């Protein structure tokens, strides 16, 4: 089993590097966005306060999306380590490389993903 895991690990080494890079970028981005969300600004008119609130809401939505993506990336990296990467969580079939190239943290094959 260890040999199979190593073979799969080698097969996806480029994707692993890409995922690790994306993970690091997302961590930095999340840290920056957290700082922006908690920064207090002294706003002296209602319009500026309203604009700031809209901006903050958009920032919070972006932060949440980045956190979800980071969680998926970290899960994909763990699946790589365990030799389970590239296998559909639902049906167990191999996820085509073209899908993994497009969405490296994919857990489902296209057929199963369309069923959701």
Secondary structure, DSSP 8 states (H G I E B T S, - for coil): -HHHHHHHHHHTHHHHHHHHHHHHHHHHHHHHHHHHHH------SHHHHHHHHHHHHHHHHHHHHHHHHHHHHHHHHHHHHHT-TTB-TTT--B--HHHHHHSTT--S-HHHHHH-
